[in-house]
């Protein structure tokens, strides 16, 4: 029975309630557990009295990266919440590491410390909140499942676009968190209840777990440096009813929600839930429920000496092109095989994150080394397909527990200790064994993809017919199917013709996944190739018919233009294109005609919600690679000014600041990055040291907006001619006008404004 009950209610906001209770400027909310315990206890009691069934401890930002005494703050926070006599949750928020520098093992270790402290303090459950990055979410969730026995709820924060700032889809998140063992999933923060309906609907079709929705009380309004929310409890209830009508199980509140808001939604009941998808495969950005899909097979060093050499020598830029070309050709998933003897365990650490960054497609992890599979499953921020197990007991015993532990799907090869059976009956017996053993580990049939094994028709005449019969019969077992298509044509001419014909025959039998060069996946295959595979034409007769017939090879990818390379986020291609252009054009022309328009295109897509942070980061890196060459042609003169940038005191969120710094540098601006949680004094020192300059201030939290106002006022008083730009999730144009700063909604807005400002100086 699930710990999180249908139609129960979570509590509401802690940060805005503490501000109203007199939280001093710059104090972290978690420190109030020891500095203002009476106020914290009073807030918890107010929510409990309003009808909250679950109380969230004031521990959101208490971690070893932020506070040396984090364990004491967690212990105090749990103790205060326990006084309500309600189940108390250890609240686990983001560590605040940017996507580029997020290291899974480091994050995992930090979350483990908080979770162990919370469990020791007597928490009844864990709630992982306000996540936007799947690497961080997975690190926290795995740490919670592996270092406590507590129920775990996991929620992410989605923008109005329906994605997180990193582009994570709600259905992908729900699928991944469910697979990793979460007990409830949902969304919190970012938006008001009206904007959460799309997220809720997506999650409801991706999981059977309880769905928790904890919206803000609308969007913040900032006056006199203080954020407040004007959505009334009645308005909150009316929007919450719409979420319940979709089938949302549990309601609660985030920023701005008061005990009155929680009381207003207490009595709302959920309607019936929709049918749930089964067996989805996903990355953060793609969610696939396979009926028929193509697996790109080109990331595989077997028989490719140049590619093998590139991998072992660390020249991984080739992976960008391989991903891009397979996506362009229509691949739905990408197979990742780094099977180089002596290097595979080292390569999976480097190649997997590279491919995951380069492509939004879900991945197939392809290895016969159990250690490689386990590391890949731990690192991959998605729900992968593992390739593979077979009918051998030793293989089943070693791989199936990993598949279950990490919530993956698995390929089952129809071979055992006696080899590959010659008949469909023999292969079906092995498939039934694999499904039976998978079920013993709690792996459903729809998460098993039986590979009936494709043999060379030239070497084993009639083998194609056996494979096709097996595919058809596997579907009756409730499993899905997969085939490596190209083996069927080994040793024959016109291999792509034969492969295409075989693929079409397999699809007619119900094939789910085809591992094939996606360039050829849409080919129909000739009648002669079909007759050969069906036994109506001998190999000799097919070869005779093939004389003089050719099949066009895949087109080699043309070199990207500089603008295309920046938009694609391909730093290597961008540098090559810039080097070529600089032989023909002056450096300023290269920047203005190619690099800056590309950044503008990416920035506009990001502002519209069509692109997300990973694309922006990759484009900034590619632009910087090109700008580096452009700056060299300027004889070392950057041709712009200096930006001193910081996340303000008390705020540990530096994602937006990091992106802004990268994009500004790509525009040729010298960036002095002071980091996060930066005091006013440090900002003033940096400005004094780098005059003339501009200042950029970032704040994500409504509770630190006042610190931005304080820092801006100090800079303006000391350096009245220095422009101050500000932005962040909690910052509005109205607030910027009030505190006398330039509002910048995006990193590109900041870079454009600065480029224009420095050009006019």
BELBEL-V366008 format. One record per backbone hydrogen bond with DSSP energy under -0.5 kcal/mol. CO is the residue of the C=O (numbers start at 0). NH is the residue of the N-H. Records with the same first field share a line. If there is no record, write none. Layout:
CO = NH ; NH
This chain:
2 = 4
4 = 7
7 = 250
8 = 52 ; 53
10 = 252
13 = 17
14 = 18
15 = 19
16 = 20
17 = 22
18 = 21
23 = 26
27 = 30 ; 31
28 = 31
29 = 32
30 = 33 ; 34
31 = 35
35 = 39
36 = 40
37 = 41
38 = 42
39 = 43
40 = 44
41 = 45
42 = 46
43 = 47
44 = 48
45 = 49
46 = 51
47 = 50
52 = 86
53 = 10
54 = 56 ; 88
56 = 58
58 = 61
59 = 92
60 = 62
62 = 65 ; 66
66 = 69
68 = 72
69 = 73
70 = 74
71 = 75
72 = 76
73 = 77
74 = 78
75 = 79
76 = 80
77 = 81
78 = 82
79 = 82
80 = 83
81 = 84
86 = 54
87 = 123 ; 124
88 = 56 ; 90
89 = 91 ; 126
90 = 92
91 = 128
95 = 653
97 = 100 ; 101
98 = 101
100 = 102
101 = 103
102 = 106
103 = 107
104 = 108
105 = 109
106 = 110
107 = 111
108 = 112
109 = 113
110 = 114
111 = 115
112 = 116
113 = 117
114 = 118
115 = 119
116 = 120
117 = 121 ; 122
118 = 121
123 = 150
124 = 89
125 = 152
126 = 91 ; 128
127 = 154
130 = 156
131 = 165
132 = 136
133 = 137
134 = 138
135 = 139
136 = 140
137 = 141
138 = 142
139 = 143
140 = 144
141 = 145
142 = 146
150 = 125
151 = 182 ; 183
152 = 127
153 = 185
154 = 130
155 = 157 ; 187
158 = 161
161 = 169
162 = 158
163 = 166
164 = 612
167 = 163
168 = 172
169 = 173
170 = 174
171 = 175
172 = 176
173 = 177
174 = 178
175 = 179
176 = 181
177 = 180
182 = 209
183 = 153
184 = 211
185 = 155
186 = 213
188 = 190
190 = 215
191 = 194
192 = 195
193 = 196
195 = 199
196 = 200
197 = 201
198 = 202
199 = 203
200 = 204
202 = 205 ; 206
204 = 276
209 = 184 ; 211
210 = 248 ; 249
211 = 186
212 = 251
213 = 188
214 = 253
215 = 192 ; 217
216 = 230
220 = 222 ; 227
222 = 225
225 = 222
227 = 220
231 = 235
232 = 236
233 = 237
234 = 238
235 = 239
236 = 240
237 = 241
238 = 241 ; 242
239 = 243
240 = 244
241 = 245
242 = 245 ; 246 ; 247
243 = 246 ; 270
248 = 6
249 = 212
250 = 9
251 = 214
253 = 12 ; 256
254 = 216
256 = 12
257 = 260 ; 261
258 = 262
259 = 263
260 = 264
261 = 264 ; 265
262 = 265
264 = 267
280 = 287
281 = 382
283 = 168
285 = 282
287 = 280 ; 289
292 = 513
293 = 295 ; 331 ; 332
294 = 515
295 = 334
297 = 299
298 = 336
300 = 303
303 = 307
304 = 308
305 = 309
306 = 310
307 = 311
308 = 312
309 = 314
310 = 313
313 = 315
314 = 317
315 = 318
316 = 319 ; 320
317 = 321
318 = 322
319 = 323
320 = 324
321 = 325
322 = 326
323 = 327
324 = 328
325 = 330
326 = 329
331 = 361
332 = 295
333 = 363
334 = 298 ; 336
335 = 365
336 = 300
337 = 339
338 = 340
339 = 342 ; 343
342 = 346
343 = 347
344 = 348
345 = 349
346 = 349 ; 350
347 = 351
349 = 353
350 = 354
351 = 355
352 = 356
353 = 357
354 = 358
361 = 333
362 = 364 ; 384
363 = 335 ; 365
364 = 366 ; 386
367 = 369
368 = 372
369 = 373
370 = 374
371 = 375
372 = 376
373 = 377
374 = 378
375 = 379
379 = 381
381 = 383
382 = 281
383 = 408
384 = 364
385 = 387 ; 410
386 = 366
388 = 412
391 = 395
392 = 396
393 = 397
394 = 398
395 = 399
398 = 401 ; 402
399 = 403
400 = 404
401 = 405
402 = 407
403 = 406
408 = 385
409 = 448
410 = 388 ; 412
411 = 450
412 = 414
414 = 390
415 = 418
418 = 415 ; 420
422 = 426
423 = 427
424 = 428
425 = 429
426 = 430
427 = 431
428 = 432
429 = 433
430 = 434
431 = 435
432 = 436
433 = 437
434 = 438
435 = 439
436 = 440
437 = 440 ; 442
438 = 441
441 = 443
443 = 446
444 = 447 ; 479
446 = 409 ; 448
447 = 449 ; 479
448 = 411
449 = 451 ; 481
450 = 413
452 = 454
455 = 459
459 = 462
461 = 465
462 = 466
463 = 467
464 = 468
465 = 469
466 = 470
467 = 471
468 = 472
469 = 473
470 = 474
471 = 475
472 = 475
473 = 476 ; 478
474 = 477
479 = 449
480 = 512
481 = 451
482 = 484 ; 514
483 = 486
484 = 487
485 = 488
486 = 489
487 = 456
488 = 491
493 = 496 ; 497
494 = 498
495 = 499
496 = 500
497 = 501
498 = 502
499 = 503
500 = 504
501 = 505
502 = 506
503 = 507
504 = 508
505 = 508 ; 510
506 = 509
511 = 292
512 = 482 ; 514
513 = 294 ; 515
514 = 484 ; 485
515 = 296 ; 517
516 = 519
517 = 520
519 = 522
525 = 529
526 = 530
527 = 531
528 = 532
529 = 533
530 = 535 ; 536
531 = 534
537 = 541
538 = 542
539 = 543
540 = 544
541 = 545
542 = 546
543 = 546
545 = 548
560 = 564
561 = 565
562 = 566
563 = 567
564 = 568 ; 569
565 = 568
568 = 570
569 = 573
570 = 574
571 = 575
572 = 576
573 = 577
574 = 578
575 = 579
576 = 580
577 = 581
579 = 582
580 = 583 ; 584
585 = 588 ; 589
586 = 590
587 = 591
588 = 592
589 = 593 ; 594
590 = 595
593 = 597
594 = 598
595 = 599
596 = 600
597 = 601
598 = 602
599 = 603
600 = 604
601 = 605
602 = 606
603 = 607
604 = 609 ; 610
605 = 608
611 = 614 ; 615
612 = 616
613 = 617
614 = 618
615 = 619
616 = 620
617 = 621
618 = 622
619 = 623
620 = 624
621 = 625
622 = 626
623 = 627
624 = 628
625 = 628 ; 629
626 = 630
627 = 631
628 = 632
629 = 633
630 = 633 ; 635
631 = 634
633 = 636
635 = 637
640 = 669
641 = 693
642 = 644 ; 671
643 = 695
644 = 673
645 = 697
646 = 677
647 = 650 ; 676
649 = 651
650 = 676
651 = 653
653 = 657
654 = 658
655 = 659
656 = 660
657 = 661
658 = 662
659 = 663
660 = 664
661 = 665
662 = 666
663 = 666 ; 668
664 = 667
669 = 642
670 = 672
671 = 644 ; 673
674 = 646
677 = 648
678 = 682
679 = 683
680 = 684
681 = 685
682 = 686
683 = 687
684 = 688
685 = 689
686 = 689
693 = 643
694 = 724
695 = 645
696 = 726
697 = 647
698 = 729
700 = 703
701 = 704
703 = 707
704 = 708
705 = 709
706 = 710
707 = 711
708 = 712
709 = 713
710 = 714
711 = 715
712 = 716
713 = 717
714 = 718
718 = 721
720 = 722
722 = 694
723 = 741
724 = 696
725 = 743
726 = 698
727 = 730
731 = 735
732 = 736
733 = 737
734 = 738
735 = 739 ; 740
740 = 742
741 = 725
745 = 749
746 = 750
747 = 751
748 = 752
749 = 753
750 = 754
751 = 755
752 = 756
753 = 757
754 = 758
755 = 759
756 = 760
